[in-house]
Amino acid sequence: MCEAEEKWANELFSDGLIEGRIEGHRDGIVDLTKRVMKILGKTLDDAMAYLRLTDEEKQSVRCCLAT
């Protein structure tokens, strides 16, 4: 493998790790929100406020729960 191919492969691997971390973080937030709703009997908006989610995280949770 030449140096350029190796650099390209490393960049793709690194991008994949970052994407996986982001997806895992989002899935964790969705699961946590569901648990708060179930255990504390909160609505979706109340649970997200309780967890102090950012607007971006709130939008992501809503999209995940809508599907």
N, CA, C, O and CB atoms as a CASP TS submission, in Angstrom:
PFRMAT TS
TARGET T0000
AUTHOR 0000-0000-0000
METHOD Language model
MODEL 1
PARENT N/A
ATOM      1  N   MET     1       0.860  -1.172   0.000  1.00  0.00           N
ATOM      2  CA  MET     1       0.000   0.000   0.000  1.00  0.00           C
ATOM      3  C   MET     1       0.905   1.234   0.000  1.00  0.00           C
ATOM      4  O   MET     1       1.819   1.340   0.818  1.00  0.00           O
ATOM      5  CB  MET     1      -0.978  -0.001   1.236  1.00  0.00           C
ATOM      6  N   CYS     2       0.649   2.150  -0.908  1.00  0.00           N
ATOM      7  CA  CYS     2       1.474   3.357  -0.962  1.00  0.00           C
ATOM      8  C   CYS     2       1.065   4.323   0.159  1.00  0.00           C
ATOM      9  O   CYS     2       0.048   4.137   0.828  1.00  0.00           O
ATOM     10  CB  CYS     2       1.344   4.046  -2.350  1.00  0.00           C
ATOM     11  N   GLU     3       1.868   5.331   0.335  1.00  0.00           N
ATOM     12  CA  GLU     3       1.646   6.274   1.438  1.00  0.00           C
ATOM     13  C   GLU     3       0.312   7.015   1.307  1.00  0.00           C
ATOM     14  O   GLU     3      -0.371   7.244   2.305  1.00  0.00           O
ATOM     15  CB  GLU     3       2.790   7.283   1.497  1.00  0.00           C
ATOM     16  N   ALA     4      -0.061   7.392   0.075  1.00  0.00           N
ATOM     17  CA  ALA     4      -1.324   8.106  -0.144  1.00  0.00           C
ATOM     18  C   ALA     4      -2.521   7.214   0.178  1.00  0.00           C
ATOM     19  O   ALA     4      -3.491   7.668   0.786  1.00  0.00           O
ATOM     20  CB  ALA     4      -1.414   8.603  -1.598  1.00  0.00           C
ATOM     21  N   GLU     5      -2.454   5.941  -0.229  1.00  0.00           N
ATOM     22  CA  GLU     5      -3.547   5.006   0.059  1.00  0.00           C
ATOM     23  C   GLU     5      -3.684   4.780   1.555  1.00  0.00           C
ATOM     24  O   GLU     5      -4.792   4.706   2.085  1.00  0.00           O
ATOM     25  CB  GLU     5      -3.318   3.667  -0.657  1.00  0.00           C
ATOM     26  N   GLU     6      -2.550   4.671   2.227  1.00  0.00           N
ATOM     27  CA  GLU     6      -2.572   4.447   3.674  1.00  0.00           C
ATOM     28  C   GLU     6      -3.177   5.656   4.398  1.00  0.00           C
ATOM     29  O   GLU     6      -3.964   5.497   5.330  1.00  0.00           O
ATOM     30  CB  GLU     6      -1.145   4.167   4.200  1.00  0.00           C
ATOM     31  N   LYS     7      -2.802   6.862   3.961  1.00  0.00           N
ATOM     32  CA  LYS     7      -3.349   8.074   4.571  1.00  0.00           C
ATOM     33  C   LYS     7      -4.859   8.138   4.348  1.00  0.00           C
ATOM     34  O   LYS     7      -5.612   8.474   5.262  1.00  0.00           O
ATOM     35  CB  LYS     7      -2.662   9.336   3.990  1.00  0.00           C
ATOM     36  N   TRP     8      -5.297   7.816   3.135  1.00  0.00           N
ATOM     37  CA  TRP     8      -6.717   7.827   2.789  1.00  0.00           C
ATOM     38  C   TRP     8      -7.486   6.815   3.642  1.00  0.00           C
ATOM     39  O   TRP     8      -8.563   7.122   4.153  1.00  0.00           O
ATOM     40  CB  TRP     8      -6.910   7.519   1.289  1.00  0.00           C
ATOM     41  N   ALA     9      -6.931   5.607   3.796  1.00  0.00           N
ATOM     42  CA  ALA     9      -7.579   4.568   4.598  1.00  0.00           C
ATOM     43  C   ALA     9      -7.684   5.000   6.057  1.00  0.00           C
ATOM     44  O   ALA     9      -8.705   4.768   6.703  1.00  0.00           O
ATOM     45  CB  ALA     9      -6.805   3.240   4.490  1.00  0.00           C
ATOM     46  N   ASN    10      -6.639   5.623   6.573  1.00  0.00           N
ATOM     47  CA  ASN    10      -6.661   6.096   7.962  1.00  0.00           C
ATOM     48  C   ASN    10      -7.708   7.185   8.165  1.00  0.00           C
ATOM     49  O   ASN    10      -8.377   7.218   9.198  1.00  0.00           O
ATOM     50  CB  ASN    10      -5.281   6.620   8.367  1.00  0.00           C
ATOM     51  N   GLU    11      -7.854   8.081   7.180  1.00  0.00           N
ATOM     52  CA  GLU    11      -8.861   9.137   7.276  1.00  0.00           C
ATOM     53  C   GLU    11     -10.268   8.552   7.269  1.00  0.00           C
ATOM     54  O   GLU    11     -11.130   8.992   8.030  1.00  0.00           O
ATOM     55  CB  GLU    11      -8.701  10.135   6.125  1.00  0.00           C
ATOM     56  N   LEU    12     -10.504   7.557   6.408  1.00  0.00           N
ATOM     57  CA  LEU    12     -11.821   6.911   6.367  1.00  0.00           C
ATOM     58  C   LEU    12     -12.123   6.204   7.679  1.00  0.00           C
ATOM     59  O   LEU    12     -13.243   6.276   8.185  1.00  0.00           O
ATOM     60  CB  LEU    12     -11.895   5.913   5.205  1.00  0.00           C
ATOM     61  N   PHE    13     -11.129   5.524   8.227  1.00  0.00           N
ATOM     62  CA  PHE    13     -11.296   4.826   9.501  1.00  0.00           C
ATOM     63  C   PHE    13     -11.626   5.825  10.604  1.00  0.00           C
ATOM     64  O   PHE    13     -12.527   5.597  11.411  1.00  0.00           O
ATOM     65  CB  PHE    13     -10.023   4.026   9.861  1.00  0.00           C
ATOM     66  N   SER    14     -10.894   6.928  10.633  1.00  0.00           N
ATOM     67  CA  SER    14     -11.122   7.963  11.641  1.00  0.00           C
ATOM     68  C   SER    14     -12.521   8.566  11.499  1.00  0.00           C
ATOM     69  O   SER    14     -13.213   8.779  12.495  1.00  0.00           O
ATOM     70  CB  SER    14     -10.055   9.066  11.527  1.00  0.00           C
ATOM     71  N   ASP    15     -12.935   8.841  10.257  1.00  0.00           N
ATOM     72  CA  ASP    15     -14.284   9.370  10.017  1.00  0.00           C
ATOM     73  C   ASP    15     -15.346   8.391  10.494  1.00  0.00           C
ATOM     74  O   ASP    15     -16.364   8.800  11.052  1.00  0.00           O
ATOM     75  CB  ASP    15     -14.486   9.677   8.525  1.00  0.00           C
ATOM     76  N   GLY    16     -15.116   7.101  10.279  1.00  0.00           N
ATOM     77  CA  GLY    16     -16.059   6.077  10.723  1.00  0.00           C
ATOM     78  C   GLY    16     -16.179   6.026  12.234  1.00  0.00           C
ATOM     79  O   GLY    16     -17.274   5.857  12.770  1.00  0.00           O
ATOM     80  N   LEU    17     -15.057   6.170  12.919  1.00  0.00           N
ATOM     81  CA  LEU    17     -15.085   6.184  14.384  1.00  0.00           C
ATOM     82  C   LEU    17     -15.887   7.370  14.907  1.00  0.00           C
ATOM     83  O   LEU    17     -16.689   7.228  15.830  1.00  0.00           O
ATOM     84  CB  LEU    17     -13.660   6.225  14.947  1.00  0.00           C
ATOM     85  N   ILE    18     -15.667   8.526  14.319  1.00  0.00           N
ATOM     86  CA  ILE    18     -16.385   9.731  14.751  1.00  0.00           C
ATOM     87  C   ILE    18     -17.877   9.574  14.499  1.00  0.00           C
ATOM     88  O   ILE    18     -18.693   9.899  15.362  1.00  0.00           O
ATOM     89  CB  ILE    18     -15.849  10.981  14.019  1.00  0.00           C
ATOM     90  N   GLU    19     -18.238   9.075  13.311  1.00  0.00           N
ATOM     91  CA  GLU    19     -19.655   8.883  12.981  1.00  0.00           C
ATOM     92  C   GLU    19     -20.309   7.889  13.935  1.00  0.00           C
ATOM     93  O   GLU    19     -21.445   8.094  14.363  1.00  0.00           O
ATOM     94  CB  GLU    19     -19.809   8.397  11.529  1.00  0.00           C
ATOM     95  N   GLY    20     -19.604   6.821  14.268  1.00  0.00           N
ATOM     96  CA  GLY    20     -20.133   5.826  15.200  1.00  0.00           C
ATOM     97  C   GLY    20     -20.326   6.390  16.591  1.00  0.00           C
ATOM     98  O   GLY    20     -21.305   6.077  17.269  1.00  0.00           O
ATOM     99  N   ARG    21     -19.388   7.223  17.016  1.00  0.00           N
ATOM    100  CA  ARG    21     -19.500   7.858  18.325  1.00  0.00           C
ATOM    101  C   ARG    21     -20.714   8.772  18.389  1.00  0.00           C
ATOM    102  O   ARG    21     -21.445   8.779  19.379  1.00  0.00           O
ATOM    103  CB  ARG    21     -18.232   8.647  18.645  1.00  0.00           C
ATOM    104  N   ILE    22     -20.925   9.540  17.329  1.00  0.00           N
ATOM    105  CA  ILE    22     -22.069  10.453  17.283  1.00  0.00           C
ATOM    106  C   ILE    22     -23.372   9.670  17.298  1.00  0.00           C
ATOM    107  O   ILE    22     -24.304  10.018  18.023  1.00  0.00           O
ATOM    108  CB  ILE    22     -22.001  11.350  16.032  1.00  0.00           C
ATOM    109  N   GLU    23     -23.435   8.611  16.497  1.00  0.00           N
ATOM    110  CA  GLU    23     -24.654   7.794  16.439  1.00  0.00           C
ATOM    111  C   GLU    23     -24.917   7.118  17.780  1.00  0.00           C
ATOM    112  O   GLU    23     -26.062   7.061  18.228  1.00  0.00           O
ATOM    113  CB  GLU    23     -24.543   6.735  15.327  1.00  0.00           C
ATOM    114  N   GLY    24     -23.878   6.608  18.421  1.00  0.00           N
ATOM    115  CA  GLY    24     -24.035   5.979  19.728  1.00  0.00           C
ATOM    116  C   GLY    24     -24.486   6.964  20.787  1.00  0.00           C
ATOM    117  O   GLY    24     -25.304   6.632  21.645  1.00  0.00           O
ATOM    118  N   HIS    25     -23.954   8.174  20.727  1.00  0.00           N
ATOM    119  CA  HIS    25     -24.358   9.219  21.677  1.00  0.00           C
ATOM    120  C   HIS    25     -25.837   9.542  21.499  1.00  0.00           C
ATOM    121  O   HIS    25     -26.576   9.680  22.474  1.00  0.00           O
ATOM    122  CB  HIS    25     -23.500  10.498  21.488  1.00  0.00           C
ATOM    123  N   ARG    26     -26.258   9.662  20.240  1.00  0.00           N
ATOM    124  CA  ARG    26     -27.664   9.978  19.947  1.00  0.00           C
ATOM    125  C   ARG    26     -28.574   8.852  20.435  1.00  0.00           C
ATOM    126  O   ARG    26     -29.617   9.113  21.035  1.00  0.00           O
ATOM    127  CB  ARG    26     -27.868  10.210  18.426  1.00  0.00           C
ATOM    128  N   ASP    27     -28.184   7.605  20.182  1.00  0.00           N
ATOM    129  CA  ASP    27     -28.993   6.473  20.638  1.00  0.00           C
ATOM    130  C   ASP    27     -29.086   6.442  22.161  1.00  0.00           C
ATOM    131  O   ASP    27     -30.131   6.104  22.716  1.00  0.00           O
ATOM    132  CB  ASP    27     -28.406   5.154  20.121  1.00  0.00           C
ATOM    133  N   GLY    28     -28.001   6.791  22.827  1.00  0.00           N
ATOM    134  CA  GLY    28     -28.004   6.835  24.283  1.00  0.00           C
ATOM    135  C   GLY    28     -28.947   7.894  24.823  1.00  0.00           C
ATOM    136  O   GLY    28     -29.645   7.667  25.811  1.00  0.00           O
ATOM    137  N   ILE    29     -28.968   9.046  24.177  1.00  0.00           N
ATOM    138  CA  ILE    29     -29.868  10.125  24.601  1.00  0.00           C
ATOM    139  C   ILE    29     -31.318   9.711  24.406  1.00  0.00           C
ATOM    140  O   ILE    29     -32.166   9.986  25.255  1.00  0.00           O
ATOM    141  CB  ILE    29     -29.576  11.421  23.817  1.00  0.00           C
ATOM    142  N   VAL    30     -31.604   9.046  23.286  1.00  0.00           N
ATOM    143  CA  VAL    30     -32.975   8.593  23.021  1.00  0.00           C
ATOM    144  C   VAL    30     -33.401   7.588  24.087  1.00  0.00           C
ATOM    145  O   VAL    30     -34.503   7.689  24.628  1.00  0.00           O
ATOM    146  CB  VAL    30     -33.087   7.961  21.604  1.00  0.00           C
ATOM    147  N   ASP    31     -32.539   6.619  24.395  1.00  0.00           N
ATOM    148  CA  ASP    31     -32.867   5.618  25.418  1.00  0.00           C
ATOM    149  C   ASP    31     -33.068   6.267  26.783  1.00  0.00           C
ATOM    150  O   ASP    31     -34.000   5.919  27.509  1.00  0.00           O
ATOM    151  CB  ASP    31     -31.762   4.558  25.502  1.00  0.00           C
ATOM    152  N   LEU    32     -32.206   7.198  27.127  1.00  0.00           N
ATOM    153  CA  LEU    32     -32.318   7.886  28.409  1.00  0.00           C
ATOM    154  C   LEU    32     -33.621   8.679  28.491  1.00  0.00           C
ATOM    155  O   LEU    32     -34.281   8.691  29.530  1.00  0.00           O
ATOM    156  CB  LEU    32     -31.119   8.817  28.624  1.00  0.00           C
ATOM    157  N   THR    33     -33.984   9.333  27.402  1.00  0.00           N
ATOM    158  CA  THR    33     -35.236  10.097  27.364  1.00  0.00           C
ATOM    159  C   THR    33     -36.433   9.175  27.551  1.00  0.00           C
ATOM    160  O   THR    33     -37.364   9.502  28.287  1.00  0.00           O
ATOM    161  CB  THR    33     -35.362  10.867  26.036  1.00  0.00           C
ATOM    162  N   LYS    34     -36.409   8.026  26.886  1.00  0.00           N
ATOM    163  CA  LYS    34     -37.504   7.053  27.028  1.00  0.00           C
ATOM    164  C   LYS    34     -37.625   6.573  28.472  1.00  0.00           C
ATOM    165  O   LYS    34     -38.732   6.441  28.995  1.00  0.00           O
ATOM    166  CB  LYS    34     -37.282   5.849  26.091  1.00  0.00           C
ATOM    167  N   ARG    35     -36.485   6.313  29.116  1.00  0.00           N
ATOM    168  CA  ARG    35     -36.518   5.844  30.507  1.00  0.00           C
ATOM    169  C   ARG    35     -37.070   6.911  31.445  1.00  0.00           C
ATOM    170  O   ARG    35     -37.846   6.603  32.350  1.00  0.00           O
ATOM    171  CB  ARG    35     -35.118   5.431  30.961  1.00  0.00           C
ATOM    172  N   VAL    36     -36.673   8.163  31.232  1.00  0.00           N
ATOM    173  CA  VAL    36     -37.190   9.251  32.072  1.00  0.00           C
ATOM    174  C   VAL    36     -38.697   9.367  31.893  1.00  0.00           C
ATOM    175  O   VAL    36     -39.432   9.549  32.863  1.00  0.00           O
ATOM    176  CB  VAL    36     -36.499  10.597  31.724  1.00  0.00           C
ATOM    177  N   MET    37     -39.154   9.260  30.648  1.00  0.00           N
ATOM    178  CA  MET    37     -40.593   9.341  30.388  1.00  0.00           C
ATOM    179  C   MET    37     -41.334   8.213  31.099  1.00  0.00           C
ATOM    180  O   MET    37     -42.391   8.434  31.690  1.00  0.00           O
ATOM    181  CB  MET    37     -40.873   9.289  28.874  1.00  0.00           C
ATOM    182  N   LYS    38     -40.780   7.013  31.041  1.00  0.00           N
ATOM    183  CA  LYS    38     -41.452   5.849  31.627  1.00  0.00           C
ATOM    184  C   LYS    38     -41.399   5.873  33.155  1.00  0.00           C
ATOM    185  O   LYS    38     -42.427   5.708  33.812  1.00  0.00           O
ATOM    186  CB  LYS    38     -40.818   4.558  31.107  1.00  0.00           C
ATOM    187  N   ILE    39     -40.227   6.075  33.713  1.00  0.00           N
ATOM    188  CA  ILE    39     -40.050   5.981  35.165  1.00  0.00           C
ATOM    189  C   ILE    39     -40.674   7.165  35.900  1.00  0.00           C
ATOM    190  O   ILE    39     -41.329   6.988  36.927  1.00  0.00           O
ATOM    191  CB  ILE    39     -38.570   5.891  35.504  1.00  0.00           C
ATOM    192  N   LEU    40     -40.471   8.365  35.375  1.00  0.00           N
ATOM    193  CA  LEU    40     -40.982   9.553  36.057  1.00  0.00           C
ATOM    194  C   LEU    40     -42.349   9.991  35.553  1.00  0.00           C
ATOM    195  O   LEU    40     -42.942  10.927  36.090  1.00  0.00           O
ATOM    196  CB  LEU    40     -40.011  10.684  35.902  1.00  0.00           C
ATOM    197  N   GLY    41     -42.850   9.316  34.522  1.00  0.00           N
ATOM    198  CA  GLY    41     -44.159   9.658  33.985  1.00  0.00           C
ATOM    199  C   GLY    41     -44.195  11.035  33.335  1.00  0.00           C
ATOM    200  O   GLY    41     -45.201  11.740  33.414  1.00  0.00           O
ATOM    201  N   LYS    42     -43.108  11.409  32.703  1.00  0.00           N
ATOM    202  CA  LYS    42     -43.008  12.731  32.080  1.00  0.00           C
ATOM    203  C   LYS    42     -43.406  12.662  30.612  1.00  0.00           C
ATOM    204  O   LYS    42     -43.321  11.609  29.981  1.00  0.00           O
ATOM    205  CB  LYS    42     -41.579  13.291  32.218  1.00  0.00           C
ATOM    206  N   THR    43     -43.842  13.806  30.077  1.00  0.00           N
ATOM    207  CA  THR    43     -44.073  13.904  28.638  1.00  0.00           C
ATOM    208  C   THR    43     -42.712  14.035  27.955  1.00  0.00           C
ATOM    209  O   THR    43     -41.692  14.222  28.619  1.00  0.00           O
ATOM    210  CB  THR    43     -45.010  15.122  28.284  1.00  0.00           C
ATOM    211  N   LEU    44     -42.703  13.938  26.644  1.00  0.00           N
ATOM    212  CA  LEU    44     -41.445  14.051  25.906  1.00  0.00           C
ATOM    213  C   LEU    44     -40.769  15.394  26.175  1.00  0.00           C
ATOM    214  O   LEU    44     -39.575  15.440  26.472  1.00  0.00           O
ATOM    215  CB  LEU    44     -41.692  13.878  24.403  1.00  0.00           C
ATOM    216  N   ASP    45     -41.518  16.471  26.074  1.00  0.00           N
ATOM    217  CA  ASP    45     -40.937  17.801  26.304  1.00  0.00           C
ATOM    218  C   ASP    45     -40.439  17.961  27.738  1.00  0.00           C
ATOM    219  O   ASP    45     -39.379  18.544  27.964  1.00  0.00           O
ATOM    220  CB  ASP    45     -41.965  18.888  25.992  1.00  0.00           C
ATOM    221  N   ASP    46     -41.193  17.449  28.701  1.00  0.00           N
ATOM    222  CA  ASP    46     -40.766  17.527  30.103  1.00  0.00           C
ATOM    223  C   ASP    46     -39.499  16.710  30.342  1.00  0.00           C
ATOM    224  O   ASP    46     -38.600  17.144  31.062  1.00  0.00           O
ATOM    225  CB  ASP    46     -41.887  17.038  31.032  1.00  0.00           C
ATOM    226  N   ALA    47     -39.431  15.530  29.737  1.00  0.00           N
ATOM    227  CA  ALA    47     -38.254  14.673  29.900  1.00  0.00           C
ATOM    228  C   ALA    47     -37.016  15.334  29.298  1.00  0.00           C
ATOM    229  O   ALA    47     -35.936  15.282  29.885  1.00  0.00           O
ATOM    230  CB  ALA    47     -38.492  13.299  29.246  1.00  0.00           C
ATOM    231  N   MET    48     -37.171  15.954  28.133  1.00  0.00           N
ATOM    232  CA  MET    48     -36.028  16.616  27.500  1.00  0.00           C
ATOM    233  C   MET    48     -35.592  17.836  28.305  1.00  0.00           C
ATOM    234  O   MET    48     -34.399  18.129  28.382  1.00  0.00           O
ATOM    235  CB  MET    48     -36.375  17.028  26.061  1.00  0.00           C
ATOM    236  N   ALA    49     -36.538  18.548  28.901  1.00  0.00           N
ATOM    237  CA  ALA    49     -36.196  19.686  29.759  1.00  0.00           C
ATOM    238  C   ALA    49     -35.496  19.195  31.024  1.00  0.00           C
ATOM    239  O   ALA    49     -34.533  19.809  31.482  1.00  0.00           O
ATOM    240  CB  ALA    49     -37.465  20.500  30.124  1.00  0.00           C
ATOM    241  N   TYR    50     -35.979  18.090  31.586  1.00  0.00           N
ATOM    242  CA  TYR    50     -35.384  17.493  32.784  1.00  0.00           C
ATOM    243  C   TYR    50     -33.926  17.099  32.520  1.00  0.00           C
ATOM    244  O   TYR    50     -33.061  17.268  33.379  1.00  0.00           O
ATOM    245  CB  TYR    50     -36.200  16.259  33.236  1.00  0.00           C
ATOM    246  N   LEU    51     -33.671  16.569  31.313  1.00  0.00           N
ATOM    247  CA  LEU    51     -32.320  16.141  30.938  1.00  0.00           C
ATOM    248  C   LEU    51     -31.455  17.296  30.434  1.00  0.00           C
ATOM    249  O   LEU    51     -30.262  17.121  30.181  1.00  0.00           O
ATOM    250  CB  LEU    51     -32.399  15.066  29.872  1.00  0.00           C
ATOM    251  N   ARG    52     -32.057  18.469  30.290  1.00  0.00           N
ATOM    252  CA  ARG    52     -31.356  19.669  29.816  1.00  0.00           C
ATOM    253  C   ARG    52     -30.682  19.435  28.461  1.00  0.00           C
ATOM    254  O   ARG    52     -29.500  19.731  28.283  1.00  0.00           O
ATOM    255  CB  ARG    52     -30.311  20.111  30.847  1.00  0.00           C
ATOM    256  N   LEU    53     -31.450  18.902  27.520  1.00  0.00           N
ATOM    257  CA  LEU    53     -30.921  18.651  26.187  1.00  0.00           C
ATOM    258  C   LEU    53     -30.817  19.959  25.407  1.00  0.00           C
ATOM    259  O   LEU    53     -31.596  20.889  25.615  1.00  0.00           O
ATOM    260  CB  LEU    53     -31.807  17.641  25.434  1.00  0.00           C
ATOM    261  N   THR    54     -29.845  20.008  24.512  1.00  0.00           N
ATOM    262  CA  THR    54     -29.718  21.164  23.627  1.00  0.00           C
ATOM    263  C   THR    54     -30.812  21.093  22.567  1.00  0.00           C
ATOM    264  O   THR    54     -31.466  20.062  22.411  1.00  0.00           O
ATOM    265  CB  THR    54     -28.304  21.216  22.965  1.00  0.00           C
ATOM    266  N   ASP    55     -31.009  22.185  21.843  1.00  0.00           N
ATOM    267  CA  ASP    55     -32.022  22.197  20.784  1.00  0.00           C
ATOM    268  C   ASP    55     -31.715  21.149  19.722  1.00  0.00           C
ATOM    269  O   ASP    55     -32.624  20.498  19.207  1.00  0.00           O
ATOM    270  CB  ASP    55     -32.109  23.586  20.141  1.00  0.00           C
ATOM    271  N   GLU    56     -30.444  20.986  19.396  1.00  0.00           N
ATOM    272  CA  GLU    56     -30.041  19.984  18.408  1.00  0.00           C
ATOM    273  C   GLU    56     -30.356  18.573  18.906  1.00  0.00           C
ATOM    274  O   GLU    56     -30.848  17.740  18.144  1.00  0.00           O
ATOM    275  CB  GLU    56     -28.539  20.114  18.092  1.00  0.00           C
ATOM    276  N   GLU    57     -30.074  18.308  20.171  1.00  0.00           N
ATOM    277  CA  GLU    57     -30.376  16.994  20.744  1.00  0.00           C
ATOM    278  C   GLU    57     -31.880  16.753  20.796  1.00  0.00           C
ATOM    279  O   GLU    57     -32.342  15.640  20.541  1.00  0.00           O
ATOM    280  CB  GLU    57     -29.775  16.872  22.150  1.00  0.00           C
ATOM    281  N   LYS    58     -32.641  17.784  21.124  1.00  0.00           N
ATOM    282  CA  LYS    58     -34.103  17.651  21.160  1.00  0.00           C
ATOM    283  C   LYS    58     -34.649  17.295  19.787  1.00  0.00           C
ATOM    284  O   LYS    58     -35.515  16.428  19.661  1.00  0.00           O
ATOM    285  CB  LYS    58     -34.751  18.949  21.661  1.00  0.00           C
ATOM    286  N   GLN    59     -34.144  17.962  18.766  1.00  0.00           N
ATOM    287  CA  GLN    59     -34.589  17.683  17.401  1.00  0.00           C
ATOM    288  C   GLN    59     -34.236  16.250  17.008  1.00  0.00           C
ATOM    289  O   GLN    59     -35.037  15.560  16.377  1.00  0.00           O
ATOM    290  CB  GLN    59     -33.958  18.682  16.410  1.00  0.00           C
ATOM    291  N   SER    60     -33.051  15.811  17.377  1.00  0.00           N
ATOM    292  CA  SER    60     -32.615  14.456  17.066  1.00  0.00           C
ATOM    293  C   SER    60     -33.488  13.421  17.770  1.00  0.00           C
ATOM    294  O   SER    60     -33.857  12.411  17.170  1.00  0.00           O
ATOM    295  CB  SER    60     -31.151  14.266  17.460  1.00  0.00           C
ATOM    296  N   VAL    61     -33.818  13.664  19.036  1.00  0.00           N
ATOM    297  CA  VAL    61     -34.674  12.743  19.797  1.00  0.00           C
ATOM    298  C   VAL    61     -36.056  12.665  19.166  1.00  0.00           C
ATOM    299  O   VAL    61     -36.614  11.578  19.010  1.00  0.00           O
ATOM    300  CB  VAL    61     -34.785  13.189  21.273  1.00  0.00           C
ATOM    301  N   ARG    62     -36.606  13.816  18.805  1.00  0.00           N
ATOM    302  CA  ARG    62     -37.933  13.825  18.170  1.00  0.00           C
ATOM    303  C   ARG    62     -37.931  13.036  16.861  1.00  0.00           C
ATOM    304  O   ARG    62     -38.859  12.276  16.586  1.00  0.00           O
ATOM    305  CB  ARG    62     -38.391  15.270  17.907  1.00  0.00           C
ATOM    306  N   CYS    63     -36.887  13.219  16.062  1.00  0.00           N
ATOM    307  CA  CYS    63     -36.788  12.492  14.787  1.00  0.00           C
ATOM    308  C   CYS    63     -36.677  10.988  15.019  1.00  0.00           C
ATOM    309  O   CYS    63     -37.317  10.203  14.318  1.00  0.00           O
ATOM    310  CB  CYS    63     -35.576  12.988  13.977  1.00  0.00           C
ATOM    311  N   CYS    64     -35.878  10.588  15.987  1.00  0.00           N
ATOM    312  CA  CYS    64     -35.698   9.158  16.270  1.00  0.00           C
ATOM    313  C   CYS    64     -36.983   8.523  16.788  1.00  0.00           C
ATOM    314  O   CYS    64     -37.305   7.391  16.426  1.00  0.00           O
ATOM    315  CB  CYS    64     -34.575   8.956  17.288  1.00  0.00           C
ATOM    316  N   LEU    65     -37.710   9.235  17.623  1.00  0.00           N
ATOM    317  CA  LEU    65     -38.941   8.690  18.181  1.00  0.00           C
ATOM    318  C   LEU    65     -40.079   8.694  17.166  1.00  0.00           C
ATOM    319  O   LEU    65     -41.027   7.919  17.298  1.00  0.00           O
ATOM    320  CB  LEU    65     -39.346   9.476  19.410  1.00  0.00           C
ATOM    321  N   ALA    66     -39.998   9.553  16.162  1.00  0.00           N
ATOM    322  CA  ALA    66     -41.047   9.628  15.143  1.00  0.00           C
ATOM    323  C   ALA    66     -40.985   8.452  14.169  1.00  0.00           C
ATOM    324  O   ALA    66     -41.984   8.114  13.534  1.00  0.00           O
ATOM    325  CB  ALA    66     -40.935  10.938  14.373  1.00  0.00           C
ATOM    326  N   THR    67     -39.816   7.833  14.055  1.00  0.00           N
ATOM    327  CA  THR    67     -39.678   6.718  13.105  1.00  0.00           C
ATOM    328  C   THR    67     -39.953   5.400  13.743  1.00  0.00           C
ATOM    329  O   THR    67     -39.879   4.366  13.080  1.00  0.00           O
ATOM    330  CB  THR    67     -38.306   6.696  12.505  1.00  0.00           C
TER
END
